[in-house]
Amino acid sequence: MTAQTAEPFVHPALFYRGEKEYLHGTVPFIQDGLRAGEPVAVAVPGPNLAILKTALGDDAADVRFLDMTEAGRNPGRIIPKVLRAFADAHRDTRVRIIGEPIWVGRSSVEYPACVQHEALINPAFEGREVTILCPYDAARLDEQVLADAYATHPVVISGGQERRSTAYAPERVVAHYNQPLAQAAASEELGYDADRLPSARHFAVERAAGLGLSGIRLEDVALIVAELTTNSVVHGGGSGTIRVWSDADQVVLEVRDHGYLSDPLAGRRPATRDQQGGRGLLLVHYLSDLVRIHTGPDGTAIRCYISR
C-alpha cells in the first residue's frame, strides 16, 4: 500500500475491522518499506504490537517497535519523542512509521490531546520525506473519532480502498479541541509573580505530597512548576495562579496566566542544540502523563496529570 500524493510527506489513516484487516493494511506497508531500504518504526498498543511481530516473522528484526501505551501515553510526547526522534535519526532517507495514538480505552480527558496530536503531525512534518500510517479500529471506536480521522488525515484507507479525504481540515480540528478547561470543584489556589516563584513551587510540592506523590514524582512536580511559572513571569503577563488537586489515581497541577500560545506546536518539537528558549513546555510534556492546554485572548491554562 502506498498513498499517492505529490507531497513528500504522506499521512494516511487506516480504518480496520478485526485482526485480518489490520494485518492486511500494515504488514505490506512495513515490508514494502524494508524492500525499498527505508527505516521502519512501529508504535502501536501492545496487543497489536504482538500480532505484528508474529506476522512479520524474520522481518521483525529490522523494525523499530514501541508500545504506544507507554511511549505515547501522553499524546504531547508522540511527535518529539517517537515520530521526530525516529525520522530525525534517518534524515538522509525516506522513513516509514506506523503510529496508533488512539485506541479503545483512551479516556475522554485524553482524547482532545490525541486528536490535536493527529492534526499537528501535518505541520510538524510538512516537506519531510516521511510516511506515517495511522491505524483506527473502525469496529470499536466512536463515530466521532472516525470523523475526526477524516479531518486530520488527507488520505483514508478503508476496506482496502484508498481515498482522499474531502473533510481534511487539521487547523479546524486544533481550534475545535482548544476547549476551555473546567475549573476543579475543590482546589486551593495560589497567586504568584516574579517574587513568589519559590512559594509557588513549595505550594505545589507540599500539596502533591499530601495527595500521595513521593520520590521522583515530587521532583517532577517541582520541575514542572518551575518551568510553567517562570514562563508565566517571562511570557505570560508577569503573574499567574496555580492549583493542585486529586483526580482518581492522578494528581493534577494547573497553571493559568495571561499569556497566549500562538504556536500550536509549542512543546511538541524536539529541542535543537542551539535553540534559545522553548524547552520548558517540551520538558513539561516529558514529565507529565497527560498535558491539556487551552489558550486564547484571555490567557492560557496548562493542566498536567501525574500518576501516583
Disulfide bonds with the S-S distance in Angstrom:
none
